[in-house]
Amino acid sequence: MSTRRTFLQSSLLVAGAAALPRGLAQTGSNGAKVVSTWDFGVPANQAAWAVLGKGGSAIDAVEAGARWAETGQCNSTVGRCGYPDRDGHVTLDASIMKGDGSCGSVAAIEGIDHPISVARLVMEKTPHVMLVGAGAQQFAVEQGFTVRDLRTPEAEKAWKEWLKTSKYAPEINVERRGLPGNKENHDTIGMLAIDASGKLAGACTTSGMAWKMRGRVGDSPIIGAGLYVDNDVGGATASGVGEEMIRNAASFLVVELMRQGRSPAEACREAIERVVAKRPEASKTLQVCFLALNKHGEVGAFALHKGFVYAVCDAARQDALLPSPSIYSTEQT
């Protein structure tokens, strides 16, 4: 049944595609731009633009956008409404990175509303890059965060329903709860930004794959897998089944391909082709998506399967949503 949300999303896809052909975008009037994965990237970008549009830094912008995704909506793959692991625990992963190589992340953290902000504090206040589990939570509490139960009644109900079969078999682009954009296999919001001074930053935050094994960590908190940013080149982020990004050091690969002269779209496609070449049969049953932004403000994306969309925001437009090209059509799987 058609809904206002569905209509608005369809309108954004059409408008975005017309405004930004082939996934390449021109930089806004102040040189700033922010891009992010999936349709909920549109409001997340707007939260980031509240910083960038006033001349703020890229790192502040991506933190603001990621924080919105963690608590500003109720999405079963990100933040406080994330679905739990197979034992009923909601565990969150996040990473943040500046174009100068500074970075921080947390993995398998529980009970903390804003893992992206904890990741930034790891970057700024510790000699480490990553904190995990109970240690990450302890650090967050020391920094003033409050621990609370993040498992929502809806997530509790979904988990108990899943326990009836206990089958872990994510499907490509299957909508959960009938909400457009709330797909089974996209477990991340990844965000990249360039500010008016030309500095780049990126962020990733996720609750990971629903019903995962206790202790499973995906690509999102792993620098070079789910996120990588270099001021001299650009940045890349990933979404989908994180194991494939880890196997291919995927976001680092996309940035290195751009360093060699590929456009963001070309680099994303070549990285997808690498995934397919390594595991051709497995690639037909899972979703992998890449999004890239180079230092000139050009944007590109590519996915394994149809259904991936990405949001673009700059001074000229705050709500562009573009469909990504893909290797396979869903019907081929």
Protein Blocks (a to p, Z undefined) as FASTA:
>chain_A
ZZfklmmmmmmmmmmmmmmgghiacddfkopacddehjklmmmmmmmmmmmmnopafklm
mmmmmmmmmmmpccfkgcjllccdfkopacdddddddfkopacddehiehiablmlmmmm
mmmmmcbfbdchjllmmmmmmnopacddfbdfklmmmmmmmmmnopacddehiaehhigh
iafklcbdcdddddfkopacdddddebjehiaehiacfklmghiloccdfkloccddedj
fklmmmnommlmmmmmmmnopafklmmmmmmmmmmmmmmmlmmmcccddddddfkopacd
ddfbghiacddddfkbckbccddddfbdfklZZ
